[in-house]
Amino acid sequence: MTVLLKTPLHVWHAAHSAKMAPFAGWDMPIQYKGGIIAEHSHTREKASLFDICHMGEFILKGPGAGKALSKILTHNLETLKVERCRYGFLLNENGGILDDLIVYHLDVDYYMIVVNAACRAEDYATIASRLPSGLSLEDISDATGKIDLQGPASLDALERIIPGPWRRMPYFGLMQTEFDGSPLLISRTGYTGELGFELYLPADKTLTLWESCLADPDVEPAGLGARDTLRLEVGLPLYGQDIDVNHTPAEAGYGGTLTSTSDYVGKTSAPNMREKLIGLSLEGRRSARHNDAVVLQGKQVGIVTSASFAPSLGYAIALAYVGVEYVEESSFTITAAKTELSATKVNLPFYSKGTARMKLG
C-alpha cells in the first residue's frame, strides 16, 4: 500500500472538512464544503487560497550558474533579469517534455527552479547530471511551503496581510521579504488566469501564513478541483495530461517560447510538430474525458487530454491533440462513453477576461 505524502496544512484541511484525494503521491484537498464551482467562481470574482506545498523547489548557485542552466532548460536566461521569473521546459534529447517549470532569478548566479511534484526526483537527477562541476544544486522541497493567493482581489488582500510594495511587482516578477521572522518569497505568478501571487516560505511557517490569509474577508480556501477548471479555462497545460515526453513544446503550443540561443538539450527537436494541442468547445454541459477519441468524418484524428464543464463560460471545453494536417478543421466529433459529442475548434484561451496581466496602480 502506497503511503501518501502530506503537506504542512494537512491537519488543517481535515479539520475543515476538505475532500481529500491522491495527487502526484500526495494527499491533497480537492474541494471544501462549498464545492468546486463555488470555489472556482470565488477565485474569478474575489480571491482564493490554494495549498501547493506538494510542488518541488531546487536552488542552483555558483559561478556560471545561469550559463550552465541555459544548456539544460529552454528558458532564455540571458534576458532574465534578477527579480524576474520565466516559464519553460526541461526536455529529453528528442525534444520531448520531461517537465514544465519556472525559473526564478533570485540574484547573480543564484536561481530557484520550481518543478511539478510528480517529476521532482527525475528532474533533480536530470538537471544534476547535466551540470558542470563547481555548482551547488539543492533540493529544498521538503523544507519549503508554497501557497497561492489568486483572484482579482488578491493584491488588496496581500497588502492587508503583509504590507509591502506589491503594486510595483510586474507580471512574472518577484520580491523577497520576511513573514513572522522568516524569509518569504512572493512572485506574481499563478495557474488560474487571474491576478495572483505565489508565496514561498519555510514549511513550519506555512500554517501561520495560511491562517493569516484566510482571516482576510475576501479570501476563501480552494482545492485542486477548482484549480484544474480555472487553469483549463485559460488553456494552461497540466503535465502528464496535456504535455509529456511524447510531445514537444511546439506541439503543446509553446513554440514561441523557444527563443534561447543556447544549445540546450533537445533544442534541435523542440520545434518539431506531428500533432498540435487545440481547444475545443462542446455543446452543453456534458464533458468529454481524458483519452476520448477526436474524430473527423469517421476517422480518429486526435485524442482529448483535458476536459471539463467550464463554470465561467456555462458549457464544456476540452484540450486535444490532433494531427497537424487537421488543425485547420473547425468541427470534430468526440467519441465519449456511450455517446458522441459535437466539438468546435476555438482559439485559446477559452476564457479571456482573466486579470493575470492587469496593470497595478
DOLO-617866 format. One record per residue (C-alpha): residue number from 1; residue in three letters; chain; x, y, z. Coordinates in pm, whole numbers, plus 50000, padded with zeros to 5 digits. Each point is the difference from the previous one (the first is absolute). Layout:
NUM|ALA|A|X|Y|Z .
...
This chain:
1|MET|A|50000|50000|50000 .
2|THR|A|50139|50337|49896 .
3|VAL|A|50034|50252|50282 .
4|LEU|A|49895|50345|49882 .
5|LEU|A|50209|50303|50088 .
6|LYS|A|49840|50280|50200 .
7|THR|A|50047|50374|49976 .
8|PRO|A|50053|50220|50309 .
9|LEU|A|49631|50093|49971 .
10|HIS|A|49860|49646|50000 .
11|VAL|A|49860|50017|50355 .
12|TRP|A|49832|50333|49921 .
13|HIS|A|49834|49852|49691 .
14|ALA|A|49866|49705|50199 .
15|ALA|A|49867|50230|50272 .
16|HIS|A|49815|50207|49739 .
17|SER|A|49827|49708|49826 .
18|ALA|A|50205|50007|49682 .
19|LYS|A|49941|49717|49756 .
20|MET|A|50344|49842|49965 .
21|ALA|A|50135|49787|49715 .
22|PRO|A|50337|49875|49871 .
23|PHE|A|50185|50229|49761 .
24|ALA|A|50360|49943|49886 .
25|GLY|A|50066|49790|50308 .
26|TRP|A|49850|50252|50243 .
27|ASP|A|49675|50008|50197 .
28|MET|A|49858|50328|49870 .
29|PRO|A|49680|50201|50052 .
30|ILE|A|49772|49977|49696 .
31|GLN|A|49722|50218|50137 .
32|TYR|A|49848|50140|50318 .
33|LYS|A|49638|50017|50114 .
34|GLY|A|49888|50251|49738 .
35|GLY|A|50109|49786|49706 .
36|ILE|A|50211|50047|49690 .
37|ILE|A|49774|50238|49809 .
38|ALA|A|49964|50235|50298 .
39|GLU|A|50377|50000|50054 .
40|HIS|A|50058|50058|49629 .
41|SER|A|49761|50297|49996 .
42|HIS|A|50148|50150|50316 .
43|THR|A|50345|49994|49838 .
44|ARG|A|49870|50176|49690 .
45|GLU|A|49813|50260|50207 .
46|LYS|A|50206|50054|50317 .
47|ALA|A|50297|49794|50125 .
48|SER|A|50071|49639|50091 .
49|LEU|A|50282|49828|50183 .
50|PHE|A|50150|49674|49874 .
51|ASP|A|50228|49753|50178 .
52|ILE|A|50274|49929|49745 .
53|CYS|A|50262|49870|50242 .
54|HIS|A|50034|49680|49797 .
55|MET|A|50201|50179|49731 .
56|GLY|A|50377|49961|49984 .
57|GLU|A|50260|50274|50044 .
58|PHE|A|50373|49983|49918 .
59|ILE|A|50268|50260|50067 .
60|LEU|A|50287|50035|49753 .
61|LYS|A|50290|50232|50073 .
62|GLY|A|50365|50051|49923 .
63|PRO|A|50217|50174|49739 .
64|GLY|A|49849|49952|49654 .
65|ALA|A|49673|49853|50130 .
66|GLY|A|49787|50185|49745 .
67|LYS|A|50217|49900|49707 .
68|ALA|A|49998|49636|50110 .
69|LEU|A|49623|50000|50052 .
70|SER|A|49950|50146|49652 .
71|LYS|A|50144|49682|49854 .
72|ILE|A|49748|49789|50192 .
73|LEU|A|49669|50190|49972 .
74|THR|A|49817|50173|49714 .
75|HIS|A|49981|50328|50196 .
76|ASN|A|50184|50297|49852 .
77|LEU|A|50193|50085|50315 .
78|GLU|A|50219|50259|49826 .
79|THR|A|49705|50240|50009 .
80|LEU|A|49864|49895|50340 .
81|LYS|A|50077|50280|50244 .
82|VAL|A|50044|49963|50373 .
83|GLU|A|49660|50003|50176 .
84|ARG|A|49828|49854|49696 .
85|CYS|A|49879|49648|49923 .
86|ARG|A|49929|49813|49677 .
87|TYR|A|49802|49698|49885 .
88|GLY|A|50156|49730|49785 .
89|PHE|A|50091|49634|49964 .
90|LEU|A|50245|49726|50088 .
91|LEU|A|50031|49776|49694 .
92|ASN|A|50145|49664|49910 .
93|GLU|A|50237|49957|49706 .
94|ASN|A|49707|49956|49759 .
95|GLY|A|49830|50324|50104 .
96|GLY|A|49738|49823|50211 .
97|ILE|A|49886|50187|50310 .
98|LEU|A|50134|49852|50324 .
99|ASP|A|49835|50282|50195 .
100|ASP|A|49876|50357|49975 .
101|LEU|A|50145|50225|50266 .
102|ILE|A|50071|50356|50109 .
103|VAL|A|50347|50142|50061 .
104|TYR|A|50033|50278|50259 .
105|HIS|A|50305|50226|49969 .
106|LEU|A|50062|50088|50363 .
107|ASP|A|50345|50161|49968 .
108|VAL|A|50314|49983|49791 .
109|ASP|A|50079|49631|49940 .
110|TYR|A|49716|49907|50237 .
111|TYR|A|49682|49832|49875 .
112|MET|A|49696|49813|50129 .
113|ILE|A|49839|49739|49774 .
114|VAL|A|49638|49905|50074 .
115|VAL|A|49892|49662|49862 .
116|ASN|A|49694|49777|50001 .
117|ALA|A|49963|49765|50295 .
118|ALA|A|49982|49682|49793 .
119|CYS|A|50317|50094|49812 .
120|ARG|A|50208|50116|50296 .
121|ALA|A|50236|49705|50037 .
122|GLU|A|50061|49952|49628 .
123|ASP|A|50040|50374|49942 .
124|TYR|A|50260|50028|50273 .
125|ALA|A|50196|49702|49869 .
126|THR|A|49986|50126|49642 .
127|ILE|A|50105|50355|50082 .
128|ALA|A|50278|49879|50231 .
129|SER|A|50135|49767|49732 .
130|ARG|A|50022|50284|49747 .
131|LEU|A|50171|50253|50227 .
132|PRO|A|50376|50061|49991 .
133|SER|A|50201|49963|50320 .
134|GLY|A|50031|50294|50237 .
135|LEU|A|49630|50082|50028 .
136|SER|A|49766|49930|50292 .
137|LEU|A|49660|49846|49929 .
138|GLU|A|49782|49949|50308 .
139|ASP|A|49651|49854|50027 .
140|ILE|A|49824|50218|50259 .
141|SER|A|49650|49863|49934 .
142|ASP|A|49949|49830|50336 .
143|ALA|A|50101|50313|50188 .
144|THR|A|49787|50233|49788 .
145|GLY|A|49633|50091|50021 .
146|LYS|A|49810|50147|49705 .
147|ILE|A|49656|50157|49998 .
148|ASP|A|49835|50185|49713 .
149|LEU|A|49780|50306|50047 .
150|GLN|A|49802|50044|49679 .
151|GLY|A|49720|50226|49880 .
152|PRO|A|49931|50365|49909 .
153|ALA|A|49982|50092|50370 .
154|SER|A|50331|49827|50081 .
155|LEU|A|50212|50316|49991 .
156|ASP|A|49778|50190|50243 .
157|ALA|A|49992|49697|50228 .
158|LEU|A|50378|49956|49985 .
159|GLU|A|50052|50364|50093 .
160|ARG|A|49780|49955|50306 .
161|ILE|A|50169|49675|50103 .
162|ILE|A|50362|50096|49928 .
163|PRO|A|50044|50371|49932 .
164|GLY|A|50254|50061|49726 .
165|PRO|A|50069|50153|49657 .
166|TRP|A|49818|49723|49815 .
167|ARG|A|49841|50240|49751 .
168|ARG|A|50346|50052|49850 .
169|MET|A|50035|49631|49920 .
170|PRO|A|49968|49929|49626 .
171|TYR|A|49842|49689|49856 .
172|PHE|A|50248|49715|50056 .
173|GLY|A|50197|50217|50241 .
174|LEU|A|50105|49905|50352 .
175|MET|A|50091|50167|50329 .
176|GLN|A|50155|49867|50318 .
177|THR|A|49890|50108|50347 .
178|GLU|A|49933|49846|50342 .
179|PHE|A|49699|49853|50175 .
180|ASP|A|49996|49912|50370 .
181|GLY|A|50378|50035|50014 .
182|SER|A|50067|49767|49705 .
183|PRO|A|50082|50061|49633 .
184|LEU|A|49706|50026|49763 .
185|LEU|A|50019|50007|49621 .
186|ILE|A|49700|50138|49813 .
187|SER|A|49963|49971|49624 .
188|ARG|A|49726|50140|49779 .
189|THR|A|49924|49668|49836 .
190|GLY|A|49727|49738|50013 .
191|TYR|A|49796|49735|49824 .
192|THR|A|49653|50154|49985 .
193|GLY|A|50011|50280|49745 .
194|GLU|A|49925|50254|50272 .
195|LEU|A|50214|50255|50176 .
196|GLY|A|50185|49804|50264 .
197|PHE|A|50306|49929|50204 .
198|GLU|A|50193|49687|50094 .
199|LEU|A|50152|50009|50347 .
200|TYR|A|50302|49790|50105 .
201|LEU|A|50118|49975|50360 .
202|PRO|A|50137|49747|50252 .
203|ALA|A|49765|49702|50033 .
204|ASP|A|49953|50053|50373 .
205|LYS|A|49864|50352|49939 .
206|THR|A|49746|49894|49738 .
207|LEU|A|49705|49950|50233 .
208|THR|A|50047|50340|50162 .
209|LEU|A|50002|50175|49662 .
210|TRP|A|49709|49788|49876 .
211|GLU|A|49782|50099|50295 .
212|SER|A|50107|50365|49971 .
213|CYS|A|49887|50004|49637 .
214|LEU|A|49668|49834|50078 .
215|ALA|A|49930|50261|50267 .
216|ASP|A|49957|50251|49717 .
217|PRO|A|49633|50050|49909 .
218|ASP|A|50058|49953|49626 .
219|VAL|A|50198|49675|50023 .
220|GLU|A|49859|49645|50006 .
221|PRO|A|50178|49664|49969 .
222|ALA|A|49979|49811|49671 .
223|GLY|A|50107|49651|49901 .
224|LEU|A|50163|49837|49700 .
225|GLY|A|49660|49945|49837 .
226|ALA|A|49945|50373|49949 .
227|ARG|A|50366|50047|49912 .
228|ASP|A|49953|49753|49715 .
229|THR|A|49688|50163|49855 .
230|LEU|A|50158|50345|50035 .
231|ARG|A|50319|49902|49817 .
232|LEU|A|49809|49817|49729 .
233|GLU|A|49779|50302|49926 .
234|VAL|A|50312|50205|49925 .
235|GLY|A|50163|49721|49800 .
236|LEU|A|50288|49922|50235 .
237|PRO|A|50138|49645|49965 .
238|LEU|A|50024|49737|50273 .
239|TYR|A|50311|49783|49994 .
240|GLY|A|49919|49635|49944 .
241|GLN|A|49678|50085|49814 .
242|ASP|A|50054|50283|49752 .
243|ILE|A|50379|49985|49986 .
244|ASP|A|50234|49704|50036 .
245|VAL|A|50314|49835|49864 .
246|ASN|A|49815|49908|49681 .
247|HIS|A|49940|50362|49900 .
248|THR|A|50222|50299|49929 .
249|PRO|A|49946|50358|50121 .
250|ALA|A|49895|50100|49649 .
251|GLU|A|49733|49730|49992 .
252|ALA|A|49870|50125|50334 .
253|GLY|A|49969|50353|49860 .
254|TYR|A|50316|50142|50155 .
255|GLY|A|50224|50024|49695 .
256|GLY|A|50010|50376|50051 .
257|THR|A|50185|49959|50331 .
258|LEU|A|50293|49823|49836 .
259|THR|A|50212|50315|49965 .
260|SER|A|50312|49893|50187 .
261|THR|A|50320|50017|49795 .
262|SER|A|50166|49740|50221 .
263|ASP|A|50041|49643|49879 .
264|TYR|A|49778|49842|50265 .
265|VAL|A|49922|49630|49998 .
266|GLY|A|49722|49924|49751 .
267|LYS|A|50025|50333|49818 .
268|THR|A|50016|49854|49650 .
269|SER|A|49678|49805|50044 .
270|ALA|A|49807|50243|50224 .
271|PRO|A|49831|50178|49703 .
272|ASN|A|49888|49674|49837 .
273|MET|A|49627|49954|49949 .
274|ARG|A|49814|49679|49916 .
275|GLU|A|49695|50098|50206 .
276|LYS|A|49871|50322|50149 .
277|LEU|A|49811|50071|50321 .
278|ILE|A|49675|50181|49919 .
279|GLY|A|49700|50130|50188 .
280|LEU|A|49653|49858|49948 .
281|SER|A|49666|50131|50120 .
282|LEU|A|49714|49752|50047 .
283|GLU|A|49627|50045|49980 .
284|GLY|A|49846|50005|50347 .
285|ARG|A|50136|49909|50341 .
286|ARG|A|50095|49638|49933 .
287|SER|A|50377|49959|50005 .
288|ALA|A|50232|49773|49808 .
289|ARG|A|50267|49802|50186 .
290|HIS|A|50373|49953|49984 .
291|ASN|A|50091|49763|49713 .
292|ASP|A|49666|50033|49818 .
293|ALA|A|50046|49975|49622 .
294|VAL|A|49976|50310|49778 .
295|VAL|A|49839|49897|49673 .
296|LEU|A|49969|50166|49660 .
297|GLN|A|49776|49843|49736 .
298|GLY|A|50009|49665|50175 .
299|LYS|A|50379|49995|50044 .
300|GLN|A|50182|50050|50328 .
301|VAL|A|50231|50299|49956 .
302|GLY|A|50082|50083|50361 .
303|ILE|A|49946|49942|50369 .
304|VAL|A|49859|50206|50287 .
305|THR|A|50253|50088|50269 .
306|SER|A|49800|50219|50243 .
307|ALA|A|49629|50072|50013 .
308|SER|A|49746|50149|50237 .
309|PHE|A|49688|50207|50035 .
310|ALA|A|50120|50364|50005 .
311|PRO|A|49818|50186|50280 .
312|SER|A|50097|50344|49868 .
313|LEU|A|49866|49921|49653 .
314|GLY|A|49699|49778|50067 .
315|TYR|A|50098|49720|49763 .
316|ALA|A|50256|49720|49975 .
317|ILE|A|50349|50042|49854 .
318|ALA|A|50295|49777|49918 .
319|LEU|A|50363|49998|49896 .
320|ALA|A|50096|49740|49742 .
321|TYR|A|50291|49900|49781 .
322|VAL|A|49916|49962|49632 .
323|GLY|A|50226|49925|49705 .
324|VAL|A|50151|50314|49848 .
325|GLU|A|49820|49929|49673 .
326|TYR|A|49666|50048|50180 .
327|VAL|A|50065|50314|50206 .
328|GLU|A|49822|50225|49749 .
329|GLU|A|49677|49801|50030 .
330|SER|A|49726|50174|50198 .
331|SER|A|49769|49717|50107 .
332|PHE|A|50069|49663|50158 .
333|THR|A|49816|49722|50181 .
334|ILE|A|50117|49869|50335 .
335|THR|A|49921|49637|50063 .
336|ALA|A|49917|49993|50370 .
337|ALA|A|49858|49725|50219 .
338|LYS|A|49682|49872|49830 .
339|THR|A|49954|50321|49803 .
340|GLU|A|50146|50241|49749 .
341|LEU|A|50060|50368|50072 .
342|SER|A|50020|50276|49741 .
343|ALA|A|50309|50215|50042 .
344|THR|A|50107|50327|49838 .
345|LYS|A|50358|50120|49983 .
346|VAL|A|50051|50330|50185 .
347|ASN|A|50298|50222|50065 .
348|LEU|A|50169|49981|50337 .
349|PRO|A|49946|50114|50264 .
350|PHE|A|49637|49893|50032 .
351|TYR|A|49947|50264|50269 .
352|SER|A|50157|50335|49911 .
353|LYS|A|49884|50228|50281 .
354|GLY|A|50268|49898|50252 .
355|THR|A|50185|50267|50198 .
356|ALA|A|50346|49833|50012 .
357|ARG|A|50172|50267|49791 .
358|MET|A|49808|50302|50130 .
359|LYS|A|50194|50317|50072 .
360|LEU|A|50036|50076|50369 .
361|GLY|A|49957|50362|50100 .
